[in-house]
Amino acid sequence: MSRHAMRPFHRAHRRFGSFWKGFALLLVLMIGTERKACAYTDPGTGAMIWQMLVAGFVGAAFYFRRFTTWFKKKGRKD
């Protein structure tokens, strides 16, 4: 390829590189600066999360017991 054919590629590559440098700088500035968070989690949300955790644990325990019983029965028949 001649130099003249590659010249537009180099210009586009330079612009693309500066875009990513600017994007990286913006990302570092956004992550690096701290702002006060004006948000809260209401008590109802905490209770719902607690309920989901307990229900998941009880459901897992139920299926664990069910599968162990199934394996024990299967072992006795053979």
C-alpha positions, 0 to 999 in steps of 0.5 A: 500500500502506498503512503497516500492510501494509508494516510486517512487510516492514520488520521482516524486512528489518532482521533480514535486514540484521543477519544479513548484517552478522553474517555479514560480520563472522564471515567477516572474523574467520575470514579475518583471523586466522591459525592454525598449519597442522598439515598436510603433503603426503607425498612420494608425493603430490608424485611423483604430481603430478609424474607427472601434469604430465609425462604431460599434457605428453607427451600434449599434445605427441603430439596436437599432432604428430598434428594437425600431421601430419594438416594437412600430409597434408590440404594435400598432397592438395588 
